[in-house]
Amino acid sequence: MASGSLRNKKLSKRFNPNPKHNPPNPMASPPTPSNYRRRSSLILAVFLIFCVVVPLGISSNVLWTKLKYGPVSPRIYSIEVVNEFPHDPEAFTQGLLYAGNDTLFESTGMYGRSSVRKVALQTGKVEVLQRIDSSYFGEGLTLVDRRLFQVTWLTKTGFIYDRYNLSKFNKFTHQMNDGWGLATDDKVLFGSDGTSTLYKIDPQTLKVIDKHIVKFNGYEVHNLNELEFVKGEVWANVWGTDCIARISYGDGSVLGWILLPNLREELIRDGNTGIDVLNGIAWDSNRNRIFVTGKLWPKLYEIKLHPIKKQSRPGVIEQLCLRPPHNFLRT
């Protein structure tokens, strides 16, 4: 921008249209039509050069800034617990969503114990429960209109339920390698299969219409698990960590990280040694509330995010939030 302004000032000095700053030469010959044509051609040529060179100068500045400083780093957030709610400590949480009126829907896993349930936020009470066949291990869950979509682990099978009574609408087959997480923006489904791939799925045909590899600083973010759509981003639990990745569904880039190790650590200090990993994100879009929980956790938390302003040491996110790939289909 500075170089463009400088060029602009120089050109204005050389070609000032104000006659009093460019007094005529009394010895000069009277102007002729050919002189006018040559002068007009010269002005036009300079104008064209100005139009080309200045934008190039601005673009080169932007490019040099990117090359010198690199891309803007994703934001890192800590959390503040705003509220705590009871949560079924027997629920192996795999999918979680907020459906309004202080109501949650939850998908739980484990063979012989998998279910879809309607839960009262304030009390943690399970109001309606639909168990699934013991041959299936429940995974991610999302809601589109009155239909609840659930996927299952180690299969390409999913189920659709009526949100009002949890009766089964249908059984479907999806195109992901496995069923882990589901979320929606009310237009399409977003899915994860435990790899670094984020899928975009048509809710009518259940066909994959787009997919991206999720990356942070050039590294693939493997083991994407439970998903939630929050203010234009896809948020994903990274299995085996206390991290949530905030992902651009447009290209799979990581926009930010939420660090939540204090939740699990506090539960363990309180004697809850049987808990499993952080898993479960729900978003109340009307009141801007974020809820999180984990597998076999006795509490569900409403949290608020706080940007970490202090620059973290290099490699801290790679150490805390990135894990090597694990292909469960081969184990």
MOSUL-V260672 format. One record per residue. N is the residue number from 0. RES is the residue in one letter. PSI is psi in degrees with one decimal (none if undefined). BURIAL is # if it has 9 or more other ideal C-beta (glycine too) atoms within 8 Angstrom, else .. Layout:
N_RES_PSI_BURIAL + N_RES_PSI_BURIAL
This chain:
0_M_-40.8_. + 1_A_-44.3_. + 2_S_-35.5_# + 3_G_-42.8_# + 4_S_-39.3_. + 5_L_-46.1_. + 6_R_-40.3_# + 7_N_-42.9_# + 8_K_-42.5_. + 9_K_-43.9_. + 10_L_-38.7_# + 11_S_-31.5_. + 12_K_-37.8_. + 13_R_-30.5_. + 14_F_58.8_. + 15_N_122.9_. + 16_P_-6.3_. + 17_N_115.6_. + 18_P_-31.4_. + 19_K_-18.9_. + 20_H_-7.6_. + 21_N_71.0_. + 22_P_142.2_. + 23_P_149.7_. + 24_N_118.2_. + 25_P_-21.5_. + 26_M_-4.8_. + 27_A_152.4_. + 28_S_152.7_. + 29_P_143.3_. + 30_P_144.0_. + 31_T_164.0_. + 32_P_-37.9_. + 33_S_-34.8_. + 34_N_-41.0_. + 35_Y_-42.7_# + 36_R_-42.8_. + 37_R_-42.0_. + 38_R_-41.5_. + 39_S_-40.9_. + 40_S_-39.4_. + 41_L_-43.7_. + 42_I_-42.8_# + 43_L_-41.6_. + 44_A_-43.2_. + 45_V_-39.7_# + 46_F_-43.1_. + 47_L_-41.6_. + 48_I_-42.1_. + 49_F_-43.2_# + 50_C_-30.1_. + 51_V_-45.4_. + 52_V_-42.2_# + 53_V_-49.7_# + 54_P_-36.5_# + 55_L_-37.8_. + 56_G_-42.2_# + 57_I_-44.9_# + 58_S_-40.1_. + 59_S_-33.8_. + 60_N_-44.6_# + 61_V_-44.8_. + 62_L_-44.1_. + 63_W_-38.3_. + 64_T_-43.4_. + 65_K_-40.0_# + 66_L_-36.6_. + 67_K_-44.6_. + 68_Y_-13.8_. + 69_G_177.4_. + 70_P_157.9_. + 71_V_131.8_. + 72_S_143.4_. + 73_P_147.8_# + 74_R_146.8_. + 75_I_134.9_# + 76_Y_140.7_# + 77_S_178.4_. + 78_I_154.6_# + 79_E_130.9_. + 80_V_119.9_# + 81_V_-41.9_. + 82_N_153.8_. + 83_E_138.4_. + 84_F_152.4_# + 85_P_147.7_. + 86_H_140.1_# + 87_D_114.6_. + 88_P_-7.6_. + 89_E_-2.1_. + 90_A_114.8_# + 91_F_81.4_# + 92_T_125.0_# + 93_Q_-28.0_# + 94_G_143.0_# + 95_L_139.2_# + 96_L_153.3_# + 97_Y_133.3_# + 98_A_16.5_# + 99_G_163.4_. + 100_N_39.4_. + 101_D_39.8_. + 102_T_133.6_# + 103_L_150.6_# + 104_F_140.4_# + 105_E_138.7_# + 106_S_131.9_# + 107_T_156.7_# + 108_G_-166.0_# + 109_M_135.1_# + 110_Y_130.6_. + 111_G_-7.4_. + 112_R_3.1_# + 113_S_146.3_# + 114_S_168.9_# + 115_V_135.5_# + 116_R_148.7_# + 117_K_128.4_# + 118_V_136.6_# + 119_A_123.8_# + 120_L_-49.7_# + 121_Q_-34.9_. + 122_T_-17.9_. + 123_G_4.0_# + 124_K_134.6_. + 125_V_112.7_# + 126_E_-36.5_. + 127_V_138.3_. + 128_L_132.5_# + 129_Q_111.0_# + 130_R_151.1_. + 131_I_163.2_# + 132_D_141.6_. + 133_S_-11.6_. + 134_S_-6.5_. + 135_Y_146.8_# + 136_F_107.6_# + 137_G_144.9_# + 138_E_-133.7_# + 139_G_156.8_# + 140_L_140.6_# + 141_T_167.4_# + 142_L_127.0_# + 143_V_113.7_# + 144_D_-116.1_. + 145_R_8.0_. + 146_R_126.0_# + 147_L_125.5_# + 148_F_129.8_# + 149_Q_137.0_# + 150_V_166.3_# + 151_T_153.9_# + 152_W_143.5_# + 153_L_16.2_. + 154_T_170.2_. + 155_K_27.7_# + 156_T_140.2_# + 157_G_169.8_# + 158_F_150.2_# + 159_I_130.5_# + 160_Y_155.6_# + 161_D_125.8_# + 162_R_-21.8_# + 163_Y_-30.2_. + 164_N_2.5_. + 165_L_19.1_# + 166_S_148.5_. + 167_K_130.7_# + 168_F_-47.7_. + 169_N_164.9_. + 170_K_140.1_. + 171_F_164.9_# + 172_T_131.2_. + 173_H_175.1_# + 174_Q_7.0_# + 175_M_162.4_# + 176_N_-25.8_. + 177_D_169.7_# + 178_G_115.2_# + 179_W_-69.6_# + 180_G_154.6_# + 181_L_147.4_# + 182_A_172.3_# + 183_T_153.7_# + 184_D_17.6_. + 185_D_0.8_. + 186_K_-44.8_. + 187_V_167.4_# + 188_L_143.4_# + 189_F_136.9_# + 190_G_154.0_# + 191_S_154.2_# + 192_D_22.3_# + 193_G_-3.6_# + 194_T_-157.1_# + 195_S_9.5_# + 196_T_132.0_# + 197_L_122.2_# + 198_Y_149.2_# + 199_K_124.3_# + 200_I_136.9_# + 201_D_121.6_# + 202_P_-13.7_# + 203_Q_-45.7_. + 204_T_-16.7_. + 205_L_23.5_# + 206_K_144.4_. + 207_V_124.4_# + 208_I_-12.6_. + 209_D_158.2_. + 210_K_152.4_. + 211_H_148.1_# + 212_I_125.3_# + 213_V_127.3_# + 214_K_149.3_# + 215_F_121.1_# + 216_N_36.6_. + 217_G_-9.2_. + 218_Y_139.9_. + 219_E_139.2_. + 220_V_98.3_# + 221_H_168.4_# + 222_N_39.2_# + 223_L_131.7_# + 224_N_-122.3_# + 225_E_139.8_# + 226_L_155.7_# + 227_E_144.5_# + 228_F_119.2_# + 229_V_113.2_# + 230_K_49.7_. + 231_G_3.7_. + 232_E_154.9_# + 233_V_121.7_# + 234_W_138.3_# + 235_A_127.7_# + 236_N_135.4_# + 237_V_113.6_# + 238_W_135.0_# + 239_G_5.0_. + 240_T_172.3_# + 241_D_36.3_# + 242_C_144.9_# + 243_I_126.8_# + 244_A_134.1_# + 245_R_116.6_# + 246_I_139.1_# + 247_S_117.2_# + 248_Y_-9.0_# + 249_G_-35.5_. + 250_D_-1.7_. + 251_G_3.4_# + 252_S_148.2_# + 253_V_122.0_# + 254_L_-23.8_# + 255_G_170.1_# + 256_W_140.3_# + 257_I_124.2_# + 258_L_124.3_# + 259_L_34.6_# + 260_P_-25.5_. + 261_N_-27.5_. + 262_L_-52.9_# + 263_R_-40.2_# + 264_E_-39.3_. + 265_E_-40.4_. + 266_L_-40.6_# + 267_I_-41.3_# + 268_R_-30.7_. + 269_D_6.2_. + 270_G_6.6_. + 271_N_70.0_# + 272_T_-13.0_. + 273_G_6.5_. + 274_I_157.3_# + 275_D_-158.6_. + 276_V_160.0_# + 277_L_128.7_# + 278_N_121.5_# + 279_G_112.6_# + 280_I_129.8_# + 281_A_143.4_# + 282_W_123.9_# + 283_D_98.9_# + 284_S_-26.7_. + 285_N_-37.4_. + 286_R_9.4_. + 287_N_47.0_. + 288_R_139.2_# + 289_I_131.1_# + 290_F_140.7_# + 291_V_154.7_# + 292_T_-166.6_# + 293_G_175.8_# + 294_K_121.5_# + 295_L_24.3_# + 296_W_138.8_# + 297_P_-1.7_. + 298_K_151.3_# + 299_L_136.6_# + 300_Y_138.8_# + 301_E_127.3_# + 302_I_158.9_# + 303_K_140.9_. + 304_L_145.8_# + 305_H_120.9_. + 306_P_137.0_. + 307_I_110.7_# + 308_K_-31.2_. + 309_K_130.9_. + 310_Q_123.6_. + 311_S_155.4_. + 312_R_149.4_. + 313_P_136.2_. + 314_G_-1.5_. + 315_V_-39.1_. + 316_I_-40.9_# + 317_E_-37.4_# + 318_Q_-41.2_. + 319_L_-35.4_# + 320_C_-14.4_# + 321_L_138.8_# + 322_R_152.5_# + 323_P_155.0_. + 324_P_146.6_# + 325_H_116.0_# + 326_N_98.0_. + 327_F_-23.4_# + 328_L_-17.4_. + 329_R_-1.2_. + 330_T_none_.
